């Protein structure tokens, strides 16, 4: 991933979080793997394992934060490293 690609991904994440805390989990869900090996640790509940559990947990979380508002994000560090191809 290029530095520009990382920047776009971070912007997409920020928009998804803003949607999640106003009651719309769909943009946030798009950021997750939809496979059965996906997990999500949620601070107000148990760890969800598998896409169905993660999706349900995100639905529940979006209900908790229906009137949330983002006041800012702080970028502490950003690193893009070259990827190695497997042979």
C-alpha positions, -999 to 999 in steps of 0.1 A, spaced: 0 0 0 13 34 -8 14 64 16 -15 79 -4 -35 46 -1 -29 45 36 -42 81 39 -73 72 20 -79 42 42 -75 63 73 -100 88 59 -124 60 51 -121 47 87 -128 82 101 -160 84 80 -170 49 91 -166 57 128 -185 90 124 -214 70 108 -212 42 135 -217 67 164 -247 82 148 -264 48 144 -253 36 110 -229 5 113 -228 -3 76 -197 18 65 -178 4 96 -189 -32 87 -174 -27 52 -139 -23 68 -140 -58 84 -133 -92 69 -165 -111 64 -149 -145 69 -153 -167 99 -118 -160 113 -127 -123 120 -129 -112 157 -139 -80 174 -132 -70 210 -159 -46 221 -153 -27 254 -189 -31 266 -194 -68 258 -177 -101 250 -154 -107 221 -173 -116 189 -159 -144 167 -170 -150 131 -187 -125 107 -222 -131 120 -213 -123 156 -191 -93 146 -219 -80 124 -244 -83 152 -221 -67 177 -216 -37 154 -254 -34 150 -257 -33 188 -228 -9 192 -243 15 167 -275 16 188 -255 26 219 -239 56 201 -269 70 182 -261 106 189 -223 106 190 -202 132 175 -165 131 164 -146 160 178 -113 150 162 -87 124 155 -50 126 163 -25 108 141 3 96 164 23 77 138 20 65 102 43 39 86 41 23 52 66 -5 46 73 -24 14 55 -57 11 73 -90 4 58 -113 -21 55 -150 -12 70 -174 -36 
